[in-house]
């Protein structure tokens, strides 16, 4: 069974999506019948034609110009890869795939994202992409976090800086201070 450099394949795919913004080159990194599912919003596509349509009209080239992805951690298996990333942008345009129907707010967004990518025969077969949609909605002002266990941008900052305090959303956390452990 041939071995492929999954990291290089994934990085090339992401480069075509976010740097060169080349739909055909992106599709060429994938199997004949790929699928992508952005879990929180159920956006993406199943099969070549639906995914290419999604990429062409709703994803590649449709992200704000300041979109940035910062890698945090990566796990690579024999036919899969899991990437943990910090995804940031300014909401200067409608972002169909992440914020369907939400008009631009001009607000900055930072959110942890996890991508689970499966490969077959040296090409991407499918992607499951996860993020905390409530955190994104708080950051653009569509969700009021008062009285909700929602962190907003604080969750991205905590992911990037492990020294920030934990348990800030737990009202009873202070009551356990000083108790025997």
RAQUISUL-V670787 format. One record per helix or strand of 2 or more residues. SS is the DSSP state (@ for helix, = for strand). FROM is the first residue (numbers start at 1). TO is the last residue. If there is no record, write none. Layout:
SS|FROM|TO  SS|FROM|TO
//
This chain:
@|6|19  @|23|28  =|30|38  =|43|46  @|48|59  =|68|76  =|80|90  =|108|120  =|123|131  @|133|139  @|154|160  @|173|176
//
